Amino acid sequence: MQHVRTRTIYILLTKYSDGLSKTIGLFTGSEYMHASIGLEDRETFFSFNTKKGFCIETPFRKPRSAPRILYRLDVPEDVYDNIAQRIQEFVNGNGRYKFNYLGTVLCILRLPLWCIPVFNNNRYFCSQFVSELLSLSGAAKLRKNPLRYLPKDFSKEPQFRPCALPAVVRI
């Protein structure tokens, strides 16, 4: 029997205290309002935000008081490579990928999927982006469609295991 080599991906959930995050928390009852995905280095994470659209985050390079939780998922090496390749396509996208405001509102309002119009493939909200990467790569079978995925939903998936946050790296 051949041993399948695995690699680790990380899902970081963060609670921010800005106005949008407070509003999202009020409507969803979520403790965490932002989701991002990282590869094995645990220094660089990828997500979407309202200011930049697709963004590269380095959340452990400076101290932050915002509550966070980190989950890990071990996946076969080919799945890991698929996720890394898809992330690289976003990195190379030269600003093509924007924030999905309408999708965020419709997700928060929990409208049935048939009410949600087909979205431009270049627009995402944070948890939609992360869940779509996981789903399309075969890394995880998720309970919901990525258009309905909120950051709090990651904590309900049994395949994601909480793990220790890395130490802050001072530059």
N, C-alpha and C positions, 0 to 999 in steps of 0.2 A: 504494500500500500504506500502510495506516494504522499509525502507530507506537503501540505499547502502552506506556503509562507504567508504570514499575515503582517499587516502594517496597521498603524493606528491613526484614526482621524479624531478630531475633537470638535465638540459643539460648545460654544461659550454663550451663556445667557447672562445679560446684564440689565440692571435696573438703573435708569437715569431719572433725574429729578426735573427735567425740563417740562414745559407746558404740554407738549405733544405726548410725552411719556405718561404724565399724570392723567391726561384724558384717556389714553389707551387703557391704562390700569383701571380707571373708573368704570369703563364700559366692559372690560373683559375679566376683571377680578384677578388679573395677573400680577405676580410679584415682579416678573422680569418682562421687559418690553422690547428687548433687542436680542437677536440671535446672529451668531457668526460661526463660520466653519474654519478650522485650522488643520494643518497637516502635522506630521510628526515633530516638527521643530518647536511647536507650542509658542512661538514668538509672533508669528504672522497669522492673522485671521482675515477672512474675506467676507464681505457682506454688502448690504445696501443701506444708504441713509438718505434723508430728505435733501441734504445739501449737495452731495456729490454723485448720487446714484450709486454705481458700483464703487466700492472703496476697499482699500487695503488698510487694515488696522494693526497696530502693535500695542495691544492693551496692557502688556506687562513690562513696558519700558519706563513707566513712571507710576508712582503711587496714585491710587485712585480710591476714593472712599465709596464709590458706587458698589452696592452689593452685586456679587457675581457667583455663578456656579458653572463648573466645567464638567462636561460629560465626555466619555471616551467610547469609541466603537472600534473594535478590531475587525478588519475586513481582509479578504484575500488580496494579494499584491496586485492582481490585474484590476480589481475594483478600485483600489487606492490610486493606481496609475490613471484610470479613467477619470476619477474625480480631479486629480492634479492636472490632467490635460484640459478638462472643461474649465477649471479655474484659470488656467493660462490663457484660454480663449477670451475670457472676460478681461484679464489683465491686458491683453493685446488689443482690446476693443476700442481704444482711443476715445473714451467718453461716449460711446454709442449706447451704453446701458444706463437707463434712468430709473428713478424711483417710481414705483407704482402707487400713486396716491389713491386712485379709484379702487384698486384692488385691496388696499389697506382698509379703506372705509367699508367696503362690502364684506370683507372678512370679519371685521369687528362687529358688524351688524348681524352676522351669521345668516345671511340670506342663502336660500337654497342655490345650489350650483346652476340650475337652469335659469336663474335670474341674473347670473353674472355673464356679461358679454365676453366674447373672445378677446383676449388682451394681446397687445403688441408683444412679441417675443423679447423685445428689448427693454421691458419694464418689469421690475420686481420690487417686492418689499422684502425685508430681511429674512423672515422665517419662510417665505415662499421660495426664495433663492436657495436657502440651505436645504429645505425639505425636497425641492425639485432635484438638486444635485444628488442627494441620498437616494431618492426614488429612481431616477433615470439611470444611475450607475449600478443599481442593484445592491447597494450597500445596506439598505434597510427596507423592509416592507412596512410602510407607515399606515396608520389607521385612517388617515384623511388625505384628500386631494391637496396638493401643495397650495392651491388657491385658498384653502380653508385653514391652513396651518398657522397657528399663533406660537410665539416663543414658549408659552407654558405647555404646549402639547409635547415638546421633546421630553419633559420630565415624566410623562405618562407612558412613554415607550419603554418596554422592559429591556430591549437590547442596548440601551444607553446606560452606562454605569458612571455614577458620579466619581470624580477623582480629585486629587489635590490640585489647587491652583499653583502654578509655578511661582517661584520667587520673583520679585520685581528686579529687572535688569536695569541698573543705572548706567546711563551713557556718559 
